[in-house]
Structures are given as C-alpha cells and as structure tokens.
Amino acid sequence: MSGGKVSGADLARVALRAAMESARKNGGRQTTKRQQPRPVRTVRRDGREPMGLGAVMDALVTERAWELPAVGATLRERWTATAPAPRSLSFCP
C-alpha cells in the first residue's frame, strides 16, 4: 500500500470497513427472517401398513363425520352385478 493507492483485496477490505462504519453510524441493523408458522399435522392412524379401498372409505366417512345414504346398496353389496365373473374363458383349457 504505497502512495495511498489501494487495489485488489485491500480495496475490498477498505470498502467493506467503510460500509460497516457508515451502517453503524446510521443505525443499520441486520434483519432476521420471520419464521412462517408450521402446518399443523393431523395423525390419522398408527402404523404405515396399506389399507384396502373399503377400509379407506370407512375411515374417511368416520373421520369427516359424513353420513351415508340409508337407501340403496353399496358397491360391495352389488359387486356381482357390477363386475360379474366370466362364465368361461376361451384361452383357458
């Protein structure tokens, strides 16, 4: 640093020091990030085992206090009419 000329890393240090002193004089503070509220987790069941479709539907009805219509049959009751078993398969011996 001869002759008062500063360059390179020294120039960066001088500029940083001047900026920090200026901020201190002007009351500059670092602001912290606000923490966002965390989402609320709802524990619905214990364990991680898979559930069948009927069990999932029953759990949804119970959990959300839905009422099923009293009139009409459920899919389980009408399954044979909805998806009848094939009478004979031509590709089976």
CYANA upper distance limits for C-alpha pairs under 8 A (distance plus 0.5 A):
  1 MET  CA      5 LYS  CA      6.78
  1 MET  CA      6 VAL  CA      6.46
  6 VAL  CA     10 ASP  CA      6.57
  6 VAL  CA     11 LEU  CA      5.75
  7 SER  CA     11 LEU  CA      5.27
  7 SER  CA     12 ALA  CA      8.36
  8 GLY  CA     12 ALA  CA      7.11
  9 ALA  CA     13 ARG  CA      6.77
 10 ASP  CA     14 VAL  CA      6.72
 11 LEU  CA     15 ALA  CA      6.64
 12 ALA  CA     16 LEU  CA      6.57
 13 ARG  CA     17 ARG  CA      6.59
 14 VAL  CA     18 ALA  CA      6.67
 15 ALA  CA     19 ALA  CA      6.67
 16 LEU  CA     20 MET  CA      6.65
 17 ARG  CA     21 GLU  CA      6.72
 18 ALA  CA     22 SER  CA      6.62
 19 ALA  CA     23 ALA  CA      6.64
 20 MET  CA     24 ARG  CA      6.67
 21 GLU  CA     25 LYS  CA      6.75
 22 SER  CA     26 ASN  CA      6.70
 23 ALA  CA     27 GLY  CA      6.53
 23 ALA  CA     28 GLY  CA      5.23
 23 ALA  CA     29 ARG  CA      8.11
 24 ARG  CA     28 GLY  CA      6.31
 24 ARG  CA     29 ARG  CA      8.39
 51 MET  CA     55 ALA  CA      6.57
 51 MET  CA     56 VAL  CA      6.75
 52 GLY  CA     56 VAL  CA      6.71
 53 LEU  CA     57 MET  CA      6.69
 54 GLY  CA     58 ASP  CA      6.61
 55 ALA  CA     59 ALA  CA      6.54
 56 VAL  CA     60 LEU  CA      6.68
 57 MET  CA     61 VAL  CA      6.70
 58 ASP  CA     62 THR  CA      6.66
 59 ALA  CA     63 GLU  CA      6.31
 60 LEU  CA     64 ARG  CA      6.41
 60 LEU  CA     66 TRP  CA      8.41
 61 VAL  CA     65 ALA  CA      6.21
 61 VAL  CA     66 TRP  CA      5.42
 61 VAL  CA     67 GLU  CA      7.48
 61 VAL  CA     68 LEU  CA      8.33
 62 THR  CA     66 TRP  CA      7.25
 73 ALA  CA     77 GLU  CA      6.49
 73 ALA  CA     78 ARG  CA      7.13
 74 THR  CA     78 ARG  CA      6.96
 75 LEU  CA     79 TRP  CA      6.19
 78 ARG  CA     82 THR  CA      6.65
 79 TRP  CA     83 ALA  CA      6.32
 79 TRP  CA     84 PRO  CA      7.98
 80 THR  CA     84 PRO  CA      5.38
 80 THR  CA     85 ALA  CA      7.92
